[in-house]
Amino acid sequence: MAVKMIGLDLDGTLLKKDQTIGAETFKQLMKAKESGIKLVVVSGRPLSGVDFVLKKLKLSGVDEYAITFNGGIVQNLSGKVMAENVLDYMDYQKMQMIADRFNSRFHYETLNRFYTGDHQLNMSIIHESDLVHMPITIFERGEVDSNLKFLKGMYTGTKASIENLYPEVADQLKENYAVSQSGPDMIEVNAQRATKGIALQQLCQKLGFSSKEVMIFGDQKNDCSMFEVSDFYKVAMGNAIDEIKEHADFVTRSNEHNGIAYALKELVL
């Protein structure tokens, strides 16, 4: 199989539960990199939250790239933003209104900080802040600037509350926004064109690659946009949700059992 680029989701895909990369997966990715295949991290996290992965994979400089905020930003690893899809104050008001209606917790994320109106922080947002190395600012509703620009809105809660909320958020916002889930306790809302699938296609065009030369790996709802691109070769992790597996060309082993390494050996290397 002729592959020139590999798109890698992180949580539940490249990373194990302990936030490490399996030894065999690392070995096979280094073989792919040495053979000239470009490795691109495609994540809902900000750049600060993927930096340790980039260092591990020895990716840096103007000719290496990352897609962050679920496609909100496409940038090279020297910091140059190549594509950006942002949200504004009117978007914030719409999203906050839904949170108020369903008594849910809403937060938004800028390039380098979390903001929340929730004075009693729940464990989901605290964990996310720690995971991606971004501080949290608590704001009062009346203090939100009408010139606000942000990259992602987030609803957090228990698994049960998010299961109940997701259909409502999707129904209210799906016509004008990209709504997805990166885990059972979090709903993410981006600008309509800020999806992993669109962002990866934008990067392909920039680099002169065909979509047929791209292999992608994923496991959760926020990876669905990549699995809807017909020309990508789509690999679902063994631990992926059914919706991902149904759109996959190949289902590999789980993230805990070097699923990426297994697929690369079977299909590419």
KEBA-964326 format. One record per residue: x, y, z of N, C-alpha, C in turn. Coordinates in steps of 0.2 Angstrom, whole numbers, padded with zeros to 4 digits, always signed. Each point is the difference from the previous one (the first is absolute). Example, Ala and Ser with C-alpha at 12.3 -4.5 7.8 and 13.67 -1.06 7.14 Angstrom:
// residues 2
+0066-0028+0039-0004+0006+0000+0004+0006+0000 -0002+0005-0004+0004+0006+0001-0004+0005+0003 
//
This chain:
// residues 269
+0004-0006+0000-0004+0006+0000+0004+0006+0000 -0001+0005-0005+0004+0006+0000-0003+0005+0005 +0004+0001+0005-0003+0005+0005+0006+0005+0001 -0002+0007-0001+0004+0005+0001-0001+0004+0007 -0006-0001+0003-0001+0004+0006-0005-0005+0004 +0002+0001+0007-0004-0004+0005-0003+0005+0005 -0006+0000+0001-0004+0005+0004-0001-0004+0007 +0002+0002+0005+0000-0004+0007-0004+0004+0005 -0006-0002+0002-0003+0002+0006+0004-0002+0006 -0001+0003+0005+0004-0002+0006-0004-0004+0005 -0004+0003+0004-0003-0004+0006-0005-0006-0003 +0002-0006+0002-0003-0006-0002+0002-0003-0006 +0005+0004-0003+0003-0002-0007+0007-0001+0001 +0004+0005-0001+0007+0000+0001+0002-0001+0007 -0003+0003+0005+0002+0000+0007-0004-0006+0004 +0003-0003+0004-0003-0005+0005-0003+0004+0005 -0003-0003+0005-0004+0003+0005+0005+0004+0005 +0006-0003+0000+0005+0004+0004+0004+0006-0003 -0003+0001-0006+0003+0006-0004+0007-0001-0003 +0001-0007-0001+0006-0002-0004-0001-0003-0006 +0005+0000-0004+0000-0004-0007+0003-0007+0001 -0004-0005-0002+0003-0006+0000+0007-0001-0003 +0004-0004+0002+0007-0001-0002+0000-0002-0008 -0005-0005-0001+0000-0003-0007-0003+0006-0005 -0005+0003+0003-0003+0006-0004+0005+0005-0002 +0004+0002+0005+0005+0005-0001+0005-0003-0005 +0002-0006+0000+0005-0003-0004-0002+0000-0008 -0007-0002-0001-0002+0000-0006-0002+0007-0003 -0001+0005+0004-0001+0007-0002+0006+0003-0002 +0006-0002+0003+0006+0003-0001+0003-0003-0007 -0002-0007-0001+0001-0003-0007-0003+0004-0005 -0007+0002+0001-0004+0003-0005+0003+0007-0001 +0002+0004+0005+0003+0006-0001+0007+0000-0004 +0004-0005+0002+0006-0001-0004-0001-0002-0007 -0005-0003-0002-0002-0001-0007-0003+0005-0004 -0001+0006+0004-0002+0006-0004-0007+0002+0001 -0004-0004+0004-0007+0001+0002+0000+0005+0005 -0005+0005-0001-0001+0006+0004-0005-0002+0006 +0002+0001+0006-0004-0001+0006-0003+0006+0002 -0007+0000+0001-0003+0006+0002-0005-0001+0005 +0001+0003+0006-0004-0001+0006-0007+0004-0002 -0006-0003+0001-0006+0003-0001-0004-0001+0006 -0001+0006+0004-0002-0001+0007-0005+0006+0001 -0005-0001+0005-0004+0005+0003+0004+0004+0005 +0006-0002+0002+0004+0004+0004+0003+0006-0003 +0002+0005+0004+0004+0006-0002+0007-0003-0001 +0005+0004-0003+0007-0002-0002+0003-0001+0007 -0001+0003+0005+0003-0001+0006-0001-0007+0003 -0006-0003-0002-0002-0006+0002+0003-0006-0004 +0003+0001-0006+0002-0005-0004+0008+0001+0000 +0003+0005+0003+0007+0001+0000+0004-0006+0002 -0002-0004+0005+0004-0005+0002+0000-0006-0005 -0005-0001-0004-0001-0005-0005+0005+0002-0006 +0000+0007-0002+0004+0002-0005+0007-0001+0001 +0002+0001+0007+0007-0001+0002+0002-0007-0001 -0005-0005+0003+0002-0007+0000+0000-0002-0008 -0004+0002-0004+0001-0002-0007+0005+0004-0004 +0004+0004+0003+0005+0004-0003-0003+0004-0006 -0005+0004+0002-0003+0004-0005+0001+0007+0002 +0003+0005-0005+0000+0007+0002+0002+0003-0007 +0000+0007+0000+0002+0004-0005-0006+0002-0005 +0002+0003-0005-0004+0003-0005-0003-0005-0005 +0003-0006+0000-0003-0005-0005-0003-0006+0003 -0002+0001+0007-0004-0004+0003-0006+0003+0003 -0006-0003+0001-0007+0003+0001-0004-0003+0005 -0004+0003+0003-0005-0002+0005-0007+0003-0002 -0005-0004+0001-0007+0003+0000-0003-0001+0007 -0002+0006+0003-0002+0000+0007-0007+0003+0000 -0003+0000+0006-0007+0003+0002-0005-0004-0005 +0001-0006-0001-0005-0004-0005+0000+0003-0007 +0006+0003-0002+0000+0003-0007-0001+0008+0000 -0001+0003+0007+0000+0007+0000+0006+0003-0002 +0006-0003+0000+0006+0003-0002+0004-0005-0004 +0003+0002-0005+0005-0004-0004+0006+0004+0000 +0006-0003+0003+0006+0004+0001+0006-0004-0001 +0006+0003-0002+0006-0004+0000+0003+0001+0007 +0005-0004+0001+0003-0001+0007+0005+0006+0002 +0000+0005-0005+0004+0006+0002-0005+0005+0003 -0007-0002-0001-0005+0005+0003-0004+0004-0005 +0002-0001-0006-0004+0004-0006-0007-0004-0001 -0005+0004+0001-0007-0002-0001-0001+0000-0007 -0002-0005-0003-0002-0001-0007-0007+0000-0002 -0004-0001+0005-0008+0000-0001-0003+0001+0007 -0005+0004+0001-0003+0001+0007-0007+0001-0001 -0004-0003+0004-0007+0000+0000-0003+0002+0007 -0001+0006+0001-0002+0003+0007-0007+0001+0001 -0002+0000+0006-0007+0002+0003+0000+0007+0003 -0006+0003+0000+0000+0007+0003-0005+0000+0006 -0002+0006+0002-0004+0002+0005-0007-0003-0001 -0003+0001-0006-0006-0002-0001-0001-0008+0000 +0006-0003-0002+0000-0008+0001+0000-0002+0007 +0004+0004+0004+0000-0001+0008-0007+0001+0003 -0004+0005-0002-0006+0001+0002-0005-0006-0001 +0000-0003-0006-0004-0005-0002+0002-0007+0004 +0006-0001+0001+0002-0006+0003-0001+0001+0008 +0001+0006+0003-0002+0001+0007-0007-0001+0001 -0004+0002-0005-0007+0000+0001-0003-0008+0001 +0003-0004-0004-0001-0007+0000+0002-0003+0007 +0006+0002+0002+0002-0002+0007-0005+0002+0005 -0002+0006+0000-0005+0003+0005-0006-0004+0000 -0003-0002-0006-0006-0003-0001+0000-0007+0003 +0006-0003-0001+0000-0007+0002+0004-0001+0007 +0002+0006+0003+0003+0000+0006+0007-0004+0000 +0004+0002-0006+0006-0004-0001+0006+0005+0001 +0006-0003+0000+0006+0004+0001+0003+0002-0007 +0001+0006-0001+0003+0002-0006+0006+0004+0001 +0005-0001-0005+0007+0003+0001+0002+0002-0008 +0004+0004+0000+0003+0001-0007+0008+0001+0000 +0003-0001-0005+0007-0001-0001+0003+0004-0005 +0005+0004+0002+0003+0005-0005+0007-0004-0001 +0004+0004-0004+0007-0003-0002+0004-0003+0006 -0001+0004+0006+0005-0002+0006-0004+0000+0006 -0006-0001+0001-0004+0001+0006-0007-0003+0000 -0002-0003+0005-0007-0002+0001-0004+0005+0004 -0006+0002-0002-0004+0004+0004-0007-0003+0002 -0002+0001+0006-0006-0003+0002-0004+0005+0005 -0006+0000-0001-0005+0004+0005-0002-0005+0006 +0003-0006+0000-0002-0004+0006+0005+0001+0005 -0002+0002+0006+0004+0002+0006+0001-0007+0004 -0003-0005-0002+0001-0006+0004+0003-0005-0006 +0006+0000-0001+0003-0004-0006-0001-0007+0001 -0002-0004-0005-0001-0007+0000+0006-0003-0002 +0001-0007+0001+0006-0003-0001+0002-0001-0007 -0005+0000-0004+0001+0000-0008+0005+0006-0002 -0002+0006+0002+0003+0006-0003+0007+0000+0004 +0000-0002+0006+0007+0000+0004+0005-0005-0003 -0003-0006-0002+0004-0005-0003+0003+0003-0007 -0005+0003-0004+0002+0002-0006+0005+0005+0000 -0001+0005+0005+0005+0005+0001+0007-0002+0001 +0000-0005+0005+0007-0003+0001+0003-0004-0005 -0005-0004-0004+0003-0004-0006+0003+0004-0005 -0003+0006-0002+0003+0004-0005+0004+0006+0002 +0001+0000+0006+0005+0006+0003-0003+0007-0001 -0006+0001+0001-0003+0007-0001-0004+0002+0006 +0001+0006+0002-0003+0002+0006-0007+0002-0001 -0004+0000+0006-0007+0001-0001-0002+0007+0003 -0004+0004-0003-0002+0007+0002-0007-0001+0002 -0003+0002+0006-0007+0000+0001-0002+0007-0001 -0006+0001-0004-0002+0007-0002-0007+0000+0002 -0003+0007+0001-0007+0001+0001-0003+0002-0006 -0006-0002-0001-0004+0000-0006+0001+0007-0003 -0001+0005+0004+0000+0007-0003+0007+0003-0002 +0005-0004+0002+0007+0002-0002+0002-0003-0007 -0004-0004-0003+0002-0003-0007+0000+0006-0005 +0006+0001-0003+0001+0005-0005-0004-0001-0006 -0003+0005-0003-0004-0001-0006+0005-0001-0006 +0006+0001+0001+0005-0001-0005+0003-0007+0000 -0003-0004+0005+0003-0007+0001+0001-0004-0006 +0006-0003-0001+0002-0005-0005+0002-0007+0004 -0003-0005-0002+0003-0006+0003+0000-0006-0005 +0003-0006+0002+0001-0005-0005-0005-0006+0002 -0002-0001+0006-0004-0006+0001-0005+0001+0006 -0006-0002+0000-0004+0000+0006-0001-0007+0002 -0001-0001+0007+0000-0006+0003-0005-0001+0005 -0004-0005+0000-0005-0002+0005+0003-0006+0004 +0000+0000+0006+0003-0005+0004-0005-0003+0006 +0001-0006+0002-0005-0003+0005+0002-0007+0001 -0005-0003+0003+0001-0008+0001-0002-0003-0007 +0002-0006+0000-0001-0004-0006-0008+0000-0002 -0004-0001+0005-0007+0000-0001-0003+0006-0002 +0002+0006+0003-0002+0006-0001+0002+0002-0008 +0006-0001-0002+0002+0001-0006-0004-0004-0006 -0001-0006+0002-0004-0005-0004-0007+0003-0002 -0003+0003+0006-0006+0004-0001+0000+0006-0004 +0006+0004+0001+0000+0006-0003+0002+0000-0007 +0004-0005-0002+0003+0000-0007-0005+0001-0005 -0006-0004+0000-0005+0001-0005-0003+0007-0001 -0001+0003+0006-0002+0007+0000+0005+0005-0003 +0006+0000+0002+0005+0004-0002+0001-0001-0008 +0000-0006-0002+0001-0001-0007-0006+0002-0004 -0006-0001+0003-0006+0003-0004-0001+0007+0000 +0003+0004+0005-0001+0007+0000+0006+0003-0004 +0006-0003-0001+0005+0003-0002+0003-0003-0007 -0002-0006-0002+0003-0003-0005+0000+0003-0007 -0005+0004-0001-0001+0004-0006+0006+0005-0001 +0002+0003+0005+0005+0005-0001+0007-0001+0004 +0000-0006+0003+0007-0001+0003+0002-0008+0000 +0006-0001+0001+0002-0007+0000+0000-0002+0008 -0005-0005+0001-0001-0003+0007+0003-0007+0000 +0004-0001+0005+0003-0007+0001+0001-0002+0007 +0003-0006+0001+0002-0002+0007+0007-0003+0000 +0004+0002+0004+0007-0003+0001+0000-0005+0005 -0005+0000+0004+0000-0005+0006-0007+0000+0002 -0002-0005+0005-0006-0001+0003-0003+0006+0004 +0005+0004+0002-0002+0006+0005+0000+0007-0003 +0001+0000-0007+0001+0007-0003-0003+0000-0007 -0003+0006-0001-0003+0002-0007+0004+0006-0002 +0002-0001-0006+0004+0006-0003-0003+0003-0006 +0000+0007+0000-0003+0003-0006+0005+0005-0003 +0001-0001-0006+0004+0004-0004-0003+0004-0006 +0003+0005-0003-0002+0003-0006-0002-0006-0005 -0005+0001-0005-0002-0005-0004+0005-0003-0004 +0005+0004-0002+0005-0003-0005+0006-0002+0005 +0000+0000+0006+0005-0002+0005-0001-0007+0001 +0002-0005-0004-0001-0007+0001+0007-0003-0002 +0001-0005+0003+0007-0004-0001+0000-0002-0008 -0006-0002-0002+0000-0002-0007+0002+0006-0005 -0003+0005+0001+0001+0006-0005+0007+0003+0001 +0002+0000+0006+0007+0003+0002+0005-0005-0003 -0001-0006+0000+0005-0005-0003+0000+0001-0008 -0006+0001-0003+0000+0001-0007+0003+0006-0002 -0001+0006+0004+0004+0006-0001+0007-0001+0000 +0003-0004+0005+0007-0001+0000+0002-0004-0006 -0003-0005-0002+0001-0004-0006+0001+0005-0006 -0005+0004-0001+0001+0005-0005+0006+0004+0000 +0001+0003+0006+0006+0004+0001+0007-0004-0002 +0000-0006+0002+0006-0004-0001+0000-0003-0007 -0005+0000-0004+0000-0003-0006-0002-0008+0000 -0003-0002+0005-0001-0007+0001-0007-0002-0002 -0001-0006-0003-0007-0002-0002-0003-0003+0007 -0007+0001+0000-0003-0003+0006+0001-0008+0000 +0001-0003-0005+0001-0007-0001+0007-0002+0003 +0004+0005+0002+0006-0002+0002+0001+0001+0008 -0006+0001+0003-0001+0002+0007-0003-0006+0004 +0003-0002+0005-0003-0005+0005-0001+0003+0006 -0006-0001+0003-0002+0003+0006-0002-0006+0006 +0002+0002+0006-0002-0004+0006-0004+0004+0004 -0006-0003+0003-0004+0003+0005-0004-0005+0004 -0004+0003+0005-0004-0004+0004-0007+0003+0002 +0000+0007+0000-0006+0003+0003-0004+0004-0004 -0006+0003+0002-0004+0004-0004+0004+0006-0003 +0004+0003+0003+0004+0006-0003+0005-0002-0006 +0000-0007-0001+0004-0002-0006-0005-0002-0006 -0006+0000+0001-0005-0002-0005+0001+0004-0006 +0002+0007+0000+0001+0003-0006+0005-0002-0004 +0006-0003+0003+0005-0003-0004-0002-0007-0004 -0005-0003+0004-0002-0007-0003-0006+0001-0005 -0002+0006-0001-0005+0002-0005+0003+0002-0006 +0007+0001+0000+0004+0002-0007+0001-0007-0003 -0004+0000-0006+0000-0007-0004+0007-0002-0002 +0005+0004-0002+0006-0002-0003+0005-0001+0006 +0000+0002+0006+0004-0002+0005+0000-0007+0001 +0006-0003+0002+0000-0007+0002-0001+0000+0008 -0006-0003+0002-0002+0001+0007+0001-0006+0004 +0003+0001+0005+0002-0005+0005-0003+0001+0007 -0005-0004+0002-0003+0001+0007+0004-0004+0005 +0000+0002+0006+0004-0003+0005-0005-0006+0003 +0002-0005+0002-0004-0005+0003-0004+0002+0005 +0001+0005+0004-0004+0003+0005-0004+0006-0002 -0001+0001-0007-0004+0005-0003-0007-0001+0001 -0004+0006+0000-0007-0001+0000-0003-0003-0006 -0006-0003+0000-0002-0003-0006-0001+0004-0006 -0001+0007+0001-0001+0004-0006+0006+0001-0004 +0006+0000+0004+0006+0000-0003+0002-0006-0004 -0001-0006+0003+0001-0006-0003-0004-0002-0006 -0006+0003+0000-0004-0001-0006+0002+0004-0006 +0004+0005+0001+0003+0004-0006+0007-0002-0001 +0003-0005+0003+0007-0001-0001+0001-0005-0005 +0006+0001-0003+0002-0005-0005+0004-0006+0003 +0002+0001+0006+0004-0005+0004-0001+0001+0007 -0002-0005+0004+0000+0001+0008+0006-0004+0003 +0004+0004+0003+0006-0003+0003-0001-0002+0007 +0006-0001+0004-0001-0001+0007-0001+0006+0004 -0001-0001+0006-0001+0006+0005+0006+0004+0001 -0001+0006+0002+0006+0005+0002+0004-0003+0005 -0003-0004+0005+0004-0003+0005+0005-0006-0003 -0002-0002-0006+0004-0006-0003+0003+0002-0006 +0003+0006-0001+0004+0002-0006-0004-0001-0006 -0006+0002+0000-0005+0000-0006+0003+0003-0006 +0003+0006+0001+0003+0004-0006+0006-0004-0003 +0004-0003+0005+0006-0004-0003-0002-0006-0004 -0006-0003+0003-0002-0006-0004-0003+0002-0007 -0003+0005+0000-0003+0002-0007+0005+0002-0005 +0006+0004+0003+0005+0002-0004+0004-0006-0003 +0001-0005+0004+0003-0006-0002-0004-0004-0005 -0006+0000+0001-0005-0004-0005-0001+0004-0006 +0000+0006+0000-0002+0004-0006+0005+0004-0004 +0005+0003+0004+0005+0005-0003+0007-0003+0000 +0002-0002+0006+0007-0001+0000+0002-0008-0001 
//
